[in-house]
Amino acid sequence: MFKCENTAKRVAVRFFYDKIIPMSDWNGIWHNSRVLAYRTPFGAVTQGSAVRLHIDVPDPSIQVRLRLWIEERERIMEGERQGNGVTFNLQAPDACGLFWYYFILTGDGQTYCYGCSGGEGMLFDHGEPPSWQVTVYAPFETPQWFREGICYQIFPDRFASSGKYMESGAAYHTAMGRRIVLHEDWDEEVNYRPYGKEQFYEPCDFYGGDLYAIEQKLPYLKSLGVSCIYLNPVFESPSNHRYNTADYEHVDPMLGGDAALSSLAKAAAEQGIRLMLDGVFSHTGDDSVYFNKYGRYESLGAYQSAESPYFDWYAFTSFPENYASWWGFKTLPELREDQLSYMAFVKSIFARYAAMGITSWRLDVADELPDSFIAFLRNSLKALDSEGMLLGEVWEDASNKEAYGRRRAYVYGSELDGVMGYPFRDALVDFLLFRMDARGFVNRCGMLRENYPKPFYDAQMNLLGSHDTVRAMTALCGAPHRDALSKDAQAMYLPDEKALWRGRSRMVLAVMTQMAMPGVPCIYYGDEAGLMGMADPFCRRTYPWGYEDESLLMIYKRLTHARRTNGALTRGGCAMRAYGTEVFAILRADEAGSAVLLINRGENAQNVLVDIQDFTEGPDVAALRIDAVYRDVLTDARMHAKDGKLALVLRPLSGVLLISEP
């Protein structure tokens, strides 16, 4: 029997069936994993907890069985007929992991399967259907300050420059024998062409952005409601992105060195803002204290001698020239994270920066770090600060992610607190660009909510773009895929006036959605100012100080203020739904009030009647409500609801974020 262990494979299975049975053939058969009457509790469950599944099967002559795939074994269960259907009471495994289920229906000599990868099921006439997933986890908490805050991602060389460290920092690297190219003007285009006759571009061009300048901009970040600054790597490195670490123990001199980071951390804390550092622990640079391929450091590097204290950190197949490297890049020798001396070293790095008041980390390429190493990092971090945040770079659904021949254990409570929300970003862009309709967007958002433990889901970083993606507004203008354009074409890409208007309008809808969703909104520096750009390095242009899109910036500030000050948006219950194909809606509420988001991605106006009865999926529906009077966050217009209903007209490419008034 096909086991369908990987969710991506299970979803794909449905397209291989010759026939999907129309629901009308066996009337009334229904199960929806996101409706509490049919699956309790909602979504992920704790170890050993009770799980109730129910399926409506009005015809009592139809036999119903539950097929489980649990702990690598198949199990068939008989249920108990109750009312209009059949109920199955089961217990989650004591071990963390995943299990799956679907229903087998037999009647009139025919057998059908009823299944889905999430949400409402469908009947299939043969073979094994997609299965619902249940995530089993150990109880854990994620930092409240992070869950209820707003992140701001900064690529340090490109956000702001004080002019204090550029020349001296460049002189340091130049004296080490490294190529350093300094931009003369903050607004110059990024370099992207190879130097001289070289084959590849080397990211050695710098604008002089530094940590002291970030400290100077803290009032600006505070005005955006920022509570966490996520910094791309700051450790000593000869490249502008600094993902080829040369020395973990020291901040790069071009950024101002250790003193500048310590000062920034202290000043940020006084503003109620925490720092999150980018931990690149899967590889170092070859030009580093630890590998020292070019002999630029006084240390005895692993490349130089088998007697090096760092030799066991790397995997040599033939010393010294043949060694494991990240994705085959010889300049990035891979680390052996399970080496005890390396683990002890990273633990000391956590302690070193905790002494500066920094106890939150984003783990670069978490897919390439062993589960045991991530668990070790978590324990080390939480021992220093129980409120420290450990975020992972994972691009897919982290609950069923497979990497290097095994399913990863990110979400079970022993590893990550949360991940970067690339699935959210991709789904939102797809919806706004008409690659799927509103129902599809609701489903893709619902999949993550269903599969992630609640503390993990609430700590997901909901981003619209990052240093590794095309700029959000550029993507929303309908830009070609990055691979469809040469680097020269990407550098020159600029949408026409009509596309730019649509892209900007979609950007506003995207930010509104980002601020209304559960999870942690993350602003990539410059997005709020209208910064655009294709793929790396064009998504890493400098912040346009003095040339901001002021109206877009004001929209951001209104939305972030609402997010930070409104309990319904910050921590309230949530339900989502589609109105037709064009309109996406979110209803949120806490004990003090409620909020409603409606966005119309379409080219035509939409008349929408929002009824509290429309919101039926999710764990919070019983506690949600529609209040009497709402204020539009962007226009301050008042709207009145009556009897749990709210009627309004949405113009093309527009939306409203409404907050209830006392």
QUIDA-V741591 format. One record per residue. N is the residue number from 1. RES is the residue in one small letter. PHI is phi in radians with two decimals (NA if undefined). OMEGA is omega in whole degrees, -180 to 180 (none if undefined). Layout:
<<N | RES | PHI | OMEGA> <N | RES | PHI | OMEGA>>
This chain:
<<1 | m | NA | 178> <2 | f | -1.25 | -171> <3 | k | -1.41 | 179> <4 | c | 0.99 | -177> <5 | e | -1.25 | -177> <6 | n | -1.62 | -177> <7 | t | -1.03 | -180> <8 | a | -1.04 | 178> <9 | k | -1.20 | -179> <10 | r | -1.11 | 179> <11 | v | -1.08 | -178> <12 | a | -1.17 | -175> <13 | v | -1.01 | -173> <14 | r | -1.01 | -177> <15 | f | -1.41 | 180> <16 | f | -1.68 | -180> <17 | y | -1.34 | 178> <18 | d | -1.28 | -173> <19 | k | -2.65 | 169> <20 | i | -1.85 | -175> <21 | i | -1.30 | 177> <22 | p | -1.06 | -180> <23 | m | -1.03 | -177> <24 | s | -1.16 | -180> <25 | d | -1.16 | 176> <26 | w | -2.19 | -170> <27 | n | -1.04 | 171> <28 | g | 1.53 | 179> <29 | i | -1.32 | -174> <30 | w | -2.82 | 170> <31 | h | -2.55 | 177> <32 | n | -2.34 | -175> <33 | s | -1.19 | -179> <34 | r | -1.79 | 177> <35 | v | -1.91 | -170> <36 | l | -1.11 | 179> <37 | a | -1.18 | -176> <38 | y | -1.96 | 174> <39 | r | -2.59 | -179> <40 | t | -2.35 | -1> <41 | p | -1.34 | 178> <42 | f | -1.23 | 167> <43 | g | 1.15 | -177> <44 | a | -1.16 | -177> <45 | v | -2.27 | 177> <46 | t | -1.44 | -177> <47 | q | -0.94 | 174> <48 | g | 1.25 | -177> <49 | s | -1.39 | 179> <50 | a | -1.33 | 178> <51 | v | -2.24 | 178> <52 | r | -1.96 | 176> <53 | l | -2.09 | 179> <54 | h | -2.37 | 175> <55 | i | -2.30 | 176> <56 | d | -1.31 | 174> <57 | v | -2.47 | -173> <58 | p | -1.04 | -178> <59 | d | -1.37 | -177> <60 | p | -1.19 | 179> <61 | s | -1.35 | 179> <62 | i | -1.48 | 178> <63 | q | -1.41 | -178> <64 | v | -2.14 | 174> <65 | r | -2.21 | 179> <66 | l | -1.87 | 176> <67 | r | -1.76 | 180> <68 | l | -1.95 | 167> <69 | w | -2.09 | -170> <70 | i | -2.43 | -179> <71 | e | 0.91 | 176> <72 | e | 1.15 | 179> <73 | r | -2.32 | 175> <74 | e | -1.56 | 179> <75 | r | -2.48 | 178> <76 | i | -1.95 | -179> <77 | m | -2.05 | 169> <78 | e | -1.63 | -179> <79 | g | -1.88 | 180> <80 | e | -2.06 | 180> <81 | r | -1.24 | 179> <82 | q | -2.38 | 178> <83 | g | 1.00 | -174> <84 | n | -1.60 | -175> <85 | g | -2.82 | -176> <86 | v | -2.24 | -178> <87 | t | -2.00 | 177> <88 | f | -2.15 | 177> <89 | n | -1.89 | -178> <90 | l | -2.40 | -179> <91 | q | -2.09 | 178> <92 | a | -1.13 | 178> <93 | p | -1.04 | 175> <94 | d | -1.33 | 180> <95 | a | -1.63 | 175> <96 | c | -1.19 | 180> <97 | g | 2.74 | -180> <98 | l | -2.17 | 163> <99 | f | -2.38 | -175> <100 | w | -2.26 | 179> <101 | y | -2.59 | 164> <102 | y | -2.63 | -175> <103 | f | -1.93 | 175> <104 | i | -1.98 | -176> <105 | l | -2.03 | -179> <106 | t | -2.24 | 178> <107 | g | -2.93 | -180> <108 | d | 0.94 | 178> <109 | g | 1.29 | -179> <110 | q | -2.07 | 178> <111 | t | -2.17 | 176> <112 | y | -2.15 | 173> <113 | c | -1.95 | -179> <114 | y | -2.18 | -176> <115 | g | -2.76 | 176> <116 | c | -3.01 | 177> <117 | s | -1.43 | 178> <118 | g | 2.90 | 180> <119 | g | 1.52 | -175> <120 | e | -1.34 | -177> <121 | g | -1.50 | 178> <122 | m | -2.48 | 176> <123 | l | -1.55 | 176> <124 | f | -2.21 | -171> <125 | d | -1.61 | 175> <126 | h | -2.87 | 178> <127 | g | 1.30 | -178> <128 | e | -1.76 | -178> <129 | p | -1.43 | 170> <130 | p | -1.07 | -174> <131 | s | -2.05 | 172> <132 | w | -1.30 | 179> <133 | q | -1.76 | 170> <134 | v | -2.19 | 179> <135 | t | -1.62 | 180> <136 | v | -1.94 | -175> <137 | y | -2.39 | 174> <138 | a | -1.52 | -179> <139 | p | -0.98 | 177> <140 | f | -2.72 | 178> <141 | e | -2.10 | 174> <142 | t | -2.00 | -173> <143 | p | -1.05 | -179> <144 | q | -1.09 | -178> <145 | w | -1.04 | 180> <146 | f | -1.38 | -178> <147 | r | -1.00 | -174> <148 | e | -1.77 | -176> <149 | g | -1.96 | 178> <150 | i | -2.32 | 179> <151 | c | -1.67 | 175> <152 | y | -2.43 | -178> <153 | q | -1.60 | -179> <154 | i | -2.17 | 168> <155 | f | -1.56 | -162> <156 | p | -0.97 | -177> <157 | d | -1.23 | -168> <158 | r | -2.08 | -176> <159 | f | -1.52 | -179> <160 | a | -2.83 | -179> <161 | s | -2.20 | 175> <162 | s | -1.56 | -177> <163 | g | 1.38 | -174> <164 | k | -1.45 | -167> <165 | y | -2.13 | -173> <166 | m | -1.05 | -175> <167 | e | -1.20 | -178> <168 | s | -1.18 | 178> <169 | g | -1.15 | 177> <170 | a | -1.11 | 179> <171 | a | -1.10 | 178> <172 | y | -1.03 | -178> <173 | h | -1.19 | 179> <174 | t | -1.09 | 178> <175 | a | -1.12 | 177> <176 | m | -1.40 | 180> <177 | g | 1.61 | -178> <178 | r | -1.74 | 175> <179 | r | -1.41 | 176> <180 | i | -2.27 | 178> <181 | v | -1.98 | -178> <182 | l | -1.80 | 174> <183 | h | -1.32 | -180> <184 | e | -1.48 | -176> <185 | d | -2.31 | -180> <186 | w | -1.05 | -175> <187 | d | -1.67 | 176> <188 | e | -1.15 | 175> <189 | e | -1.20 | 177> <190 | v | -1.15 | 172> <191 | n | -1.31 | 178> <192 | y | -2.55 | 180> <193 | r | -1.60 | 176> <194 | p | -1.07 | 178> <195 | y | -1.49 | 178> <196 | g | 1.00 | -179> <197 | k | -1.73 | -180> <198 | e | -1.22 | -175> <199 | q | -1.45 | -174> <200 | f | -2.14 | 174> <201 | y | -1.17 | 175> <202 | e | -1.88 | -176> <203 | p | -1.35 | -177> <204 | c | -2.00 | 178> <205 | d | -1.66 | -173> <206 | f | -2.27 | 175> <207 | y | -1.80 | 178> <208 | g | 1.59 | 173> <209 | g | -1.02 | -176> <210 | d | -2.59 | -175> <211 | l | -1.29 | 178> <212 | y | -1.11 | 178> <213 | a | -1.16 | 175> <214 | i | -1.10 | 177> <215 | e | -1.03 | 178> <216 | q | -1.14 | -178> <217 | k | -1.61 | -180> <218 | l | -1.00 | 176> <219 | p | -1.03 | 177> <220 | y | -1.12 | -180> <221 | l | -1.13 | 177> <222 | k | -1.10 | 179> <223 | s | -1.16 | 176> <224 | l | -1.56 | -180> <225 | g | 1.38 | -175> <226 | v | -1.24 | 177> <227 | s | -2.07 | -180> <228 | c | -2.55 | 174> <229 | i | -1.77 | 175> <230 | y | -1.63 | -178> <231 | l | -1.72 | 166> <232 | n | -1.04 | -167> <233 | p | -0.83 | -180> <234 | v | -2.05 | -176> <235 | f | -1.28 | -178> <236 | e | -0.90 | -177> <237 | s | -2.92 | -180> <238 | p | -1.51 | -179> <239 | s | -1.98 | -178> <240 | n | -1.25 | 179> <241 | h | -1.54 | 175> <242 | r | 1.09 | 173> <243 | y | -1.51 | 173> <244 | n | -1.90 | -171> <245 | t | -1.00 | 175> <246 | a | -1.80 | -178> <247 | d | -2.75 | -180> <248 | y | -1.18 | -172> <249 | e | -1.47 | -178> <250 | h | -2.41 | 175> <251 | v | -1.33 | -177> <252 | d | -1.03 | -179> <253 | p | -1.10 | 178> <254 | m | -1.19 | 177> <255 | l | -1.60 | -180> <256 | g | 1.95 | 177> <257 | g | 1.28 | -176> <258 | d | -1.03 | -177> <259 | a | -1.08 | -179> <260 | a | -1.20 | 178> <261 | l | -1.20 | 179> <262 | s | -1.07 | 179> <263 | s | -1.15 | 179> <264 | l | -1.10 | -179> <265 | a | -1.06 | -179> <266 | k | -1.18 | -179> <267 | a | -1.15 | 179> <268 | a | -1.12 | 180> <269 | a | -1.05 | 178> <270 | e | -1.13 | 178> <271 | q | -1.65 | -178> <272 | g | 1.34 | -177> <273 | i | -2.05 | 176> <274 | r | -1.75 | 175> <275 | l | -1.84 | 172> <276 | m | -2.14 | -180> <277 | l | -1.63 | 179> <278 | d | -1.61 | -179> <279 | g | -1.66 | -180> <280 | v | -1.77 | -172> <281 | f | -1.94 | 178> <282 | s | -1.60 | -179> <283 | h | -2.77 | 171> <284 | t | -2.07 | 168> <285 | g | -1.42 | 174> <286 | d | -1.24 | 177> <287 | d | -1.65 | -174> <288 | s | -2.48 | 175> <289 | v | -0.98 | -168> <290 | y | -1.56 | -180> <291 | f | -1.73 | 171> <292 | n | 0.94 | -177> <293 | k | -1.09 | -175> <294 | y | -1.82 | 176> <295 | g | 1.14 | -177> <296 | r | -1.50 | 179> <297 | y | -1.99 | 180> <298 | e | -1.28 | -179> <299 | s | -1.17 | 174> <300 | l | -1.57 | -175> <301 | g | -1.42 | -178> <302 | a | -1.09 | 179> <303 | y | -1.21 | -173> <304 | q | -1.50 | -174> <305 | s | -2.83 | 174> <306 | a | -1.22 | 177> <307 | e | -1.53 | 180> <308 | s | -1.10 | 176> <309 | p | -1.12 | -180> <310 | y | -1.81 | -173> <311 | f | -1.04 | -177> <312 | d | -1.26 | 177> <313 | w | -1.28 | -174> <314 | y | -2.09 | -178> <315 | a | -1.96 | 178> <316 | f | -1.68 | 172> <317 | t | -1.67 | 175> <318 | s | -2.67 | -174> <319 | f | -1.23 | 0> <320 | p | -1.82 | -167> <321 | e | -1.45 | -176> <322 | n | -1.88 | -178> <323 | y | -2.62 | 178> <324 | a | -1.16 | -180> <325 | s | -2.41 | -176> <326 | w | -1.18 | 179> <327 | w | 0.91 | 176> <328 | g | 1.45 | 178> <329 | f | -1.41 | -175> <330 | k | -1.14 | 178> <331 | t | -1.36 | -177> <332 | l | -2.21 | 179> <333 | p | -1.09 | -178> <334 | e | -1.34 | 178> <335 | l | -1.73 | 175> <336 | r | -1.68 | -170> <337 | e | -1.17 | -178> <338 | d | -1.51 | 177> <339 | q | -1.28 | -173> <340 | l | -1.05 | -179> <341 | s | -1.18 | 178> <342 | y | -1.23 | 178> <343 | m | -1.05 | 179> <344 | a | -1.11 | 179> <345 | f | -1.15 | -180> <346 | v | -1.10 | 176> <347 | k | -1.03 | 179> <348 | s | -1.19 | 177> <349 | i | -1.15 | 176> <350 | f | -0.98 | -179> <351 | a | -1.16 | -179> <352 | r | -1.05 | -178> <353 | y | -1.46 | 173> <354 | a | -1.11 | 177> <355 | a | -1.12 | 175> <356 | m | -1.54 | -178> <357 | g | 1.65 | -178> <358 | i | -1.93 | -176> <359 | t | -2.30 | 176> <360 | s | -2.24 | -174> <361 | w | -2.42 | 168> <362 | r | -1.83 | -178> <363 | l | -1.60 | 176> <364 | d | -1.12 | 180> <365 | v | 0.64 | -180> <366 | a | -1.01 | 178> <367 | d | -1.01 | -174> <368 | e | -1.77 | 174> <369 | l | -1.82 | 179> <370 | p | -1.06 | 178> <371 | d | -0.99 | -179> <372 | s | -1.10 | -180> <373 | f | -1.25 | 178> <374 | i | -1.11 | 177> <375 | a | -1.08 | 177> <376 | f | -1.10 | 179> <377 | l | -1.09 | 179> <378 | r | -1.05 | -179> <379 | n | -1.07 | 180> <380 | s | -1.12 | -178> <381 | l | -1.20 | -177> <382 | k | -1.18 | 176> <383 | a | -1.18 | 178> <384 | l | -1.40 | -177> <385 | d | -2.81 | -179> <386 | s | -1.08 | 179> <387 | e | -1.65 | 175> <388 | g | -1.16 | -176> <389 | m | -1.87 | 177> <390 | l | -2.04 | -176> <391 | l | -1.94 | -179> <392 | g | -2.00 | 171> <393 | e | -1.44 | 176> <394 | v | -2.31 | -172> <395 | w | -1.64 | -177> <396 | e | -2.06 | 172> <397 | d | -1.05 | -173> <398 | a | -1.28 | -177> <399 | s | -1.29 | -178> <400 | n | -2.17 | 179> <401 | k | -1.11 | 174> <402 | e | -1.99 | 178> <403 | a | -2.62 | 177> <404 | y | 0.96 | 171> <405 | g | 1.43 | 179> <406 | r | -2.63 | 176> <407 | r | -1.37 | -175> <408 | r | -1.46 | -174> <409 | a | -1.90 | -174> <410 | y | -0.98 | -162> <411 | v | -1.70 | -168> <412 | y | -1.47 | 177> <413 | g | 1.87 | -178> <414 | s | -1.95 | -177> <415 | e | -2.23 | -173> <416 | l | -1.48 | 170> <417 | d | -1.47 | -178> <418 | g | -3.00 | -180> <419 | v | -2.36 | 173> <420 | m | -1.26 | -170> <421 | g | -1.49 | 178> <422 | y | -1.12 | 176> <423 | p | -1.05 | 176> <424 | f | -1.10 | -179> <425 | r | -1.04 | -178> <426 | d | -1.12 | -180> <427 | a | -1.12 | -179> <428 | l | -1.15 | 178> <429 | v | -1.10 | 179> <430 | d | -1.06 | 179> <431 | f | -1.13 | -176> <432 | l | -1.19 | 179> <433 | l | -1.73 | 173> <434 | f | 1.15 | 174> <435 | r | -1.47 | 171> <436 | m | -2.74 | -176> <437 | d | -1.65 | -176> <438 | a | -1.10 | 178> <439 | r | -1.11 | 178> <440 | g | -1.11 | 179> <441 | f | -1.16 | 177> <442 | v | -1.03 | -178> <443 | n | -1.14 | -178> <444 | r | -1.19 | 174> <445 | c | -1.17 | 180> <446 | g | -1.15 | 179> <447 | m | -1.06 | -180> <448 | l | -1.14 | -179> <449 | r | -1.12 | -180> <450 | e | -1.29 | -173> <451 | n | -1.54 | -177> <452 | y | -1.59 | 167> <453 | p | -0.98 | -175> <454 | k | -0.98 | -180> <455 | p | -1.09 | 178> <456 | f | -1.28 | 180> <457 | y | -1.08 | -179> <458 | d | -1.22 | 179> <459 | a | -1.79 | 176> <460 | q | -1.19 | 178> <461 | m | -1.48 | -179> <462 | n | -1.48 | -177> <463 | l | -1.87 | 173> <464 | l | -1.81 | 179> <465 | g | -3.02 | 179> <466 | s | -2.68 | 178> <467 | h | -1.15 | -178> <468 | d | -1.89 | -179> <469 | t | -2.23 | 168> <470 | v | -1.03 | 178> <471 | r | -0.92 | -173> <472 | a | -0.99 | -177> <473 | m | -1.18 | 177> <474 | t | -1.07 | 178> <475 | a | -1.06 | -176> <476 | l | -1.30 | 171> <477 | c | -1.34 | -179> <478 | g | 1.52 | -179> <479 | a | -1.04 | 176> <480 | p | -1.07 | 176> <481 | h | -1.06 | -177> <482 | r | -0.96 | -178> <483 | d | -1.36 | -179> <484 | a | -1.49 | -177> <485 | l | -2.15 | 172> <486 | s | -1.22 | 177> <487 | k | -1.07 | 178> <488 | d | -1.08 | 180> <489 | a | -1.17 | 177> <490 | q | -1.12 | 179> <491 | a | -1.07 | -176> <492 | m | -1.62 | -172> <493 | y | -1.10 | 175> <494 | l | -2.61 | -179> <495 | p | -1.16 | 177> <496 | d | -1.25 | -172> <497 | e | -1.05 | -179> <498 | k | -1.20 | 179> <499 | a | -1.12 | 180> <500 | l | -1.16 | 177> <501 | w | -1.08 | 179> <502 | r | -1.14 | -180> <503 | g | -1.07 | 179> <504 | r | -1.17 | 178> <505 | s | -1.08 | 178> <506 | r | -1.15 | 179> <507 | m | -1.06 | 178> <508 | v | -1.08 | 179> <509 | l | -1.10 | -180> <510 | a | -1.13 | -179> <511 | v | -1.18 | 176> <512 | m | -1.02 | 179> <513 | t | -1.13 | 180> <514 | q | -1.00 | -178> <515 | m | -1.36 | -179> <516 | a | -1.65 | -176> <517 | m | -1.37 | 165> <518 | p | -1.05 | -172> <519 | g | 1.83 | -173> <520 | v | -1.88 | 177> <521 | p | -1.12 | 176> <522 | c | -2.24 | 179> <523 | i | -1.72 | 175> <524 | y | -1.46 | -171> <525 | y | -0.75 | 176> <526 | g | 1.60 | 177> <527 | d | -1.04 | -178> <528 | e | -1.21 | -180> <529 | a | -1.76 | 179> <530 | g | 1.56 | -179> <531 | l | -1.14 | -178> <532 | m | -2.21 | 178> <533 | g | 2.87 | 176> <534 | m | -1.38 | -174> <535 | a | -1.22 | 176> <536 | d | -0.80 | 10> <537 | p | -1.67 | -173> <538 | f | -1.29 | 174> <539 | c | -1.44 | -179> <540 | r | -2.05 | 177> <541 | r | -1.23 | -178> <542 | t | -1.28 | 175> <543 | y | -1.07 | -174> <544 | p | -1.47 | 180> <545 | w | -1.01 | -178> <546 | g | 1.56 | -179> <547 | y | -2.23 | -177> <548 | e | -1.14 | 168> <549 | d | -1.37 | -171> <550 | e | -1.11 | -179> <551 | s | -1.22 | 177> <552 | l | -1.15 | 179> <553 | l | -1.06 | 179> <554 | m | -1.15 | 177> <555 | i | -1.08 | 177> <556 | y | -0.96 | -175> <557 | k | -1.13 | 177> <558 | r | -1.11 | -177> <559 | l | -1.23 | 180> <560 | t | -1.19 | 176> <561 | h | -1.09 | 178> <562 | a | -1.08 | -179> <563 | r | -1.08 | -175> <564 | r | -1.30 | -172> <565 | t | -1.85 | -177> <566 | n | -1.90 | -177> <567 | g | -1.10 | 179> <568 | a | -1.07 | 180> <569 | l | -1.35 | -175> <570 | t | -1.36 | -173> <571 | r | -2.53 | -175> <572 | g | -1.30 | 173> <573 | g | -1.10 | -171> <574 | c | -2.61 | 168> <575 | a | -2.53 | -179> <576 | m | -2.19 | 174> <577 | r | -2.82 | 177> <578 | a | -1.87 | 169> <579 | y | -1.95 | -174> <580 | g | 1.20 | -177> <581 | t | -1.69 | -170> <582 | e | -1.83 | -170> <583 | v | -1.93 | 176> <584 | f | -1.95 | -177> <585 | a | -2.32 | 172> <586 | i | -2.26 | 172> <587 | l | -2.06 | 179> <588 | r | -2.26 | -179> <589 | a | -2.74 | 167> <590 | d | -2.23 | -175> <591 | e | -1.16 | -175> <592 | a | -1.73 | -177> <593 | g | 3.10 | -178> <594 | s | -2.45 | 178> <595 | a | -2.47 | -180> <596 | v | -2.27 | 172> <597 | l | -1.92 | 172> <598 | l | -2.36 | 175> <599 | i | -2.25 | 178> <600 | n | -1.94 | -179> <601 | r | -1.48 | -171> <602 | g | -1.46 | -179> <603 | e | -1.56 | -179> <604 | n | -2.14 | 176> <605 | a | -1.14 | -179> <606 | q | -2.24 | 171> <607 | n | -1.52 | -175> <608 | v | -2.21 | 172> <609 | l | -1.96 | -180> <610 | v | -1.51 | -178> <611 | d | -2.08 | 179> <612 | i | -0.97 | -180> <613 | q | -1.23 | 179> <614 | d | -1.26 | -173> <615 | f | -1.68 | -172> <616 | t | -2.05 | -176> <617 | e | -1.87 | 177> <618 | g | 1.98 | -175> <619 | p | -1.39 | -169> <620 | d | -1.89 | -169> <621 | v | -1.05 | -177> <622 | a | -1.18 | -177> <623 | a | -1.69 | -178> <624 | l | -1.47 | 179> <625 | r | -2.76 | 171> <626 | i | -2.01 | -176> <627 | d | -1.45 | -171> <628 | a | -1.37 | -174> <629 | v | -2.22 | 179> <630 | y | -2.19 | 173> <631 | r | -2.02 | 177> <632 | d | -1.32 | -176> <633 | v | -1.03 | -174> <634 | l | -1.51 | -175> <635 | t | -2.07 | -175> <636 | d | 1.18 | 176> <637 | a | -1.16 | 178> <638 | r | -1.70 | 177> <639 | m | -2.29 | -174> <640 | h | -1.98 | 175> <641 | a | -1.85 | -180> <642 | k | -2.54 | 177> <643 | d | 0.97 | 178> <644 | g | 1.27 | -180> <645 | k | -2.34 | -179> <646 | l | -2.38 | -179> <647 | a | -1.84 | 178> <648 | l | -2.77 | 178> <649 | v | -1.98 | 178> <650 | l | -1.79 | 176> <651 | r | -1.17 | 177> <652 | p | -1.00 | 178> <653 | l | 0.85 | -179> <654 | s | -2.52 | 179> <655 | g | -2.79 | 175> <656 | v | -2.37 | 168> <657 | l | -2.08 | -172> <658 | l | -1.88 | 178> <659 | i | -2.09 | -177> <660 | s | -1.22 | 177> <661 | e | -1.92 | -179> <662 | p | -1.02 | none>>
